[in-house]
Amino acid sequence: MYEKLGQHAIDMAEALKVILEKKGYEFYLKSPTNQQFVIVENSQLERLDHAGIVYGFWEKYDTDHTVIRFATSWSTTRKDLEALEQRL
């Protein structure tokens, strides 16, 4: 069961990568896990917050950019990803 649920999270993360690439996000690294890390301009963070997008702070990249983390889980659905894509 653990592997089955874990595989779903990985599959959703792969779909998330496609969305992030399509939206022009630069990857800090392309993780093979359920976590994806992108570099955003600091000025974009407020826009993401106002759009209701949940992300995790990872680290400062430089003075003008931050690395943020998106994560998928056993409960992430295609509908969740479609909603995220619309808000990005």
Stockholm file with secondary structure:
# STOCKHOLM 1.0

chainA/1-88         MYEKLGQHAIDMAEALKVILEKKGYEFYLKSPTNQQFVIVENSQLERLDHAGIVYGFWEKYDTDHTVIRFATSWSTTRKDLEALEQRL
#=GR chainA/1-88 SS CHHHHHHHHHHHHHHHHHHHHHTTCEEEECCSSSEEEEEEEHHHHHHHHHTTCCCEEEEECSSSEEEEEEECCTTCCHHHHHHHHHHC
#=GC SS_cons        CHHHHHHHHHHHHHHHHHHHHHTTCEEEECCSSSEEEEEEEHHHHHHHHHTTCCCEEEEECSSSEEEEEEECCTTCCHHHHHHHHHHC
//
